[in-house]
Structures are given as structure tokens and as C-alpha cells.
Amino acid sequence: MIVVDDIHKHFGGFHAVDGASLSIREGSITGLIGPNGAGKTTLFNVIAGLLPTTSGRVTMAGEDITGLPPHELFHKGLLRTFQIAHEFHSMTVRENLMMVPGSQSGETLWNAWFHRGRIASEEQDLRRKADEVLEFLTIAHLADEKAGNLSGGQKKLLELGRTMMVDARIVFLDEVGAGVNRTLLMTIADAILRLNRERGYTFVVIEHDMDFIDKLCDPVICMAEGRVLAEGTLAEIKANEQVIEAYLGTGLKNKGAVA
């Protein structure tokens, strides 16, 4: 679904991504791991249109999407979540979800004046869909809670819920487990697996929690110093000497520490 071909992203003399190439198979849950500073989030931002490339090419289902802005990629079904959730904190959880679909009738003044019935019907449909999403994510009891009052893990579930309000094809999740307790993390993992198996979502996941990666991801791609270092199953990645060196700066005698 996604092919990244020799992507470079430079900030002055610093090469945050330095010739990264990889492919994301449709229908997969691909893990992207690597030490801090490996270039993982920068690569996400380039793919998702938040940063321009210095050079290189990104294609989605054969179409060149290099440099397309996020709103155009959104309409193509490419969505990205962030390590720090970006909720509308003063709105309810349900309202946060209802805002997601674009081109709603109520967005124009003309329709607000002359097509109130159409707007009301759309809002009723959106409310129904939002409630179905919240039920799927097991947070229906929080529908009327202000989003700013949610815990870190609940906010991550809300971000996942936003992807369900549109026809997402591929979702890039940036450290979905950061600051989330184990119980909620497993709830998030189960939701990702269900979306993948039941609705055909493709996921790419940046995560430092190897238990989370092990539960969800095949294949796993490891980056270091802006490049792709290795790809394979998690077991293969953990046994790779180059990966061990990138994480620990040590040799095979300590390979068991990569976990």
C-alpha cells in the first residue's frame, strides 16, 4: 500500500532521515522501532504530509503522494495520530468524533439558513455513528464527558475512534502506548487488532513497548540514524547484531537485553 523510496529529510546539516526505503503491505500491522533519534517520527511526518521531503518519493497504492498536504491525504484514507493526543478538550467525547467527517452541510452559511432539516438529519447520522464507535472502543460511558478530562489512555482511544469516523485505509500510530496504563494499553491493542481483522485497516505503529509490538506487529522494521536497519519478525529483529549495536552499543553477549 505504501512504498517509501530513498527518503531524505534534512534540517540544515542534520539528516533526520537519511535514505530510508521501506514498503507497507496492505492489510498488515507493521511495527516501526528504533532508538530515540532514529528518525521514526520524522519519517511519519514526511509520509503524512506534515513535513516536505528533502528528496525521495512516497507512493500509496501506486500513486505518487510525495508532498501532498495532510487534508488531501485524509481524503485518500491516510491518517496519522500523535504521541500527544490532539483532542478538542472543551467538547464532549461524542462531539470530538462528530467533527471528523469533512464537507458537512452545516459548514456553510447558506445551508445553516435554508437547509436546517438536512443538517439535523446529518447530525443524527453522525451521532449514531459516533455512538457505535464509542461502543466498539468500550468507552460509550464517556460519550458526554469533556475530552479534556480523559486519561492519557482514553485520549488515545478517542484518537483511534476518529479514524473510524471516516473510511481510513492506512493509519500511522505514533507511540500509542506512551503514558498509558497496561489495562488500557491492552484495550487499545485489541481495538487495533479488531479494526485490522474485521474492517481491513492497515496500521503502521511506532512503539517502544516490545510486548505491545509482539502482540500486534508482523513485520517489524527497525530504524537507526535515519535509515532502515533491519526488517523481519520481532524475534529476528531482536537477534540481529546490527539492531543490538544500535540500541545498546554492545555485541552479541548482551543481545537478550533487546526486549
N, C-alpha and C positions, 0 to 999 in steps of 0.2 A: 504493500500500500504506500509506504514512504521509502524513498531512496535518497540518501544524503551522499553527495558526491564531492569529495575533496573540499569540504567547507573550511574556510579560514575566517576568523574574526579577530581583528587586531584593535587594541586600544593604545594608540601611539606605538611604542616599541614593545608592548606586552601582547603576546599571542595567546589569547584566552582559548581559542580553538585553532588548532594548527594542522589542518589537513585531515579532518575527521571524515570517514566514509562508513556508512552502515545502511542496512536495509531492515525495515519493519514489515514482517509478514502479516497480511490481513488475517484477522481472527486470533492473533496471538496476544499474550500479555508479556511484553518484553521488559526485562529489568535493566536499568542503566545504573551501574555502580562505579565507584572510584573514590579515591581520597579527596578531601577538601581541596578545591582549587584545580580539579581535573578538567573543568570546562563543561560539566554536565548541564548546569542551569543556563549557561550562555548558549549552548547548542540548542536547548529547548527554546530559548527566546528567539534565536535565529529561525528555527523551523516555524515557530508560531507567529512570525512577522513582527515581533516586538523590537528586534534589532536587525539592521541591514547586514548582509554579509560583506566581508572584505573581498572574498572571491569564493567560487564554488556554486553548487546547484542543488536545489531540493525539488523533487518531483513527488506528486501524490497521484496514485493510480495512473501514472504515465504523463500527467500534466505538470508542466513547469510552474511551480508556485513560489519560486525564489523571489523574496522581497514583497510578496503580496501583504497588504495590511491585515491586522487581526480580524476586522469586521468582514472582509471578503473570505478569509479562511473559515470564519464562523459559519458562513452560509454554505460553505463546501463541506461542513461537518467536522472540521478540525478544531478542537477545543483544548484549552490549557488551564490547569488550576495552579495555584501558587502555594509556596511553603507557608506563607502567612495568608490566611483566608481574607477575602475581599468582600465581606458582606455589607449590605446596607443596614447599619446597626440599629437605626431608629424605626425600621419597618419590621413587620412580623415575618416569621419564617415562611409562611404561605405567600405573603406579598413578594418576598425576595424571589421565589420561584416564578410567580406570575409575571414578573417583569422581564423574564428572559426572552421569550419569543419575540422576534422583530416584526415590524410592519403591522402593528396592532392598529385597529381602526381609531381608537381613542387618542392616537398620537397626533391627529390632525384637527385643527380648529373647526374645519368645515363639518367633519363627522361629529364632533362634540356638539355642534349646534343642531344639525339636521338628521343625524343617524344614531340617535341615542339608543334605539332598540337594538341595532346591530352591535353597538358597543357592549350593551348589557348582556347580549347573547354570547359574545366572545368572552367576556369576563367570567360568565358562568361556566363555559367550557374550560377556561384556563384554571379556574378554581377547582373544578373536578379533577383535572389532570394533576394539578399540584398536590391535591389530597391523595391521589393514587401513588404519586412519587414518594410522599412522606410515609405512606403505609408500607411501601416497598422497602424503604430505608429504616423502618421500625422507629420513626420519630414523629408519628402522627400526633402524639400527645403534646408536641411542641409547636403545633401549627400556628397558634395565636401568640406565641412568645416573641418578644422583641429579639431579633437576631443577634444584637449586641450582647445579650445576656447569656448566650450559649457558651458551653465549654469549648475548648480548642477542638476536641474530637467531634463534637456536634456540628461545629462550623465546617469541618472537613466533610462531614456527611452532607451538609447543606450544599457545599460546592459540587459534590458529586451529583446531588439532586438537580442542580442547574443543567448539567449535561443531559439529563433525562427529559428536560422540557423541550428539547429540540431534537432533530434527527442527527445525533452525533454519530460519526463514523470512526473517528480515532480521537482518543483523549490522552493528553500528556499530563501526568500527575507528578508534581514536584514535592517530594518529601511529605507525602500524605500522612505519614506516621509521626511527624515532628510534634512533640508536646502532647501526644495522645496516649491515654492510659491503655493498658493491654486489652481490657474488655472491649472498649470502643474500637480499638485497632482491629480486632478480630471481626467486629461487626462491619467495619469498612471493607476488610478483606473479603468477607462473604458477599457483600453487595457487589464488589468488583467482579468476583467470580460469576455471580448470577447474571450480571449485565453482559459479561463475555459469553457465557454459555447459552443464555436464553434470548438475548437480544443482539448478539453478534458484534458487540463493541470490540474494537481493538484498543489496547492500552499500552502506553509506554510509561514506566514507573521509575522515577529516581527515588532511591531509598537507601538508608544506611542500616536499617534493621534487617539482618540477614534471615531471620526466621520469617519475616514478612515476605521477603523476596523468595525464599524457599517454598512458601505456601502457594505463591501466585505465579511465579515467572518462569517461563521457558520460551526462548533462550534468555540468557543473561549476557549483557555486554559490559565490559569494564573499560573505562577511560582513565588516562593519566596524562598529564601535561598537554592537554588539548587534543590528544589522539586516541583512537580506538586501540586498546592494547590486546584484548582477547575477547572471544565470544564462544559460548557453549552452555552446557548445563551449569548449575551452581557448583556442583561437585567438581566439574572440570576447571571452572574458574578458580575455585579455592585451592586446587592442586597446581595451578600454573605458577612457575617460578617468577615470571615477569610481574605477575599480579602481586605476589608476595613481596617482591622487591619494592613495588610502587607503594604498597600500604605500609610496609614495615622497615624498608631499607635493610632487610636481612635475607639470609639464604634459606635453603630448604629445611634446616634444622628447626625453624620456627613456623613452618607452614601451617601447623594446626591452629595458630593464633588468628588466622584469617577466618572469621566467623561472624 
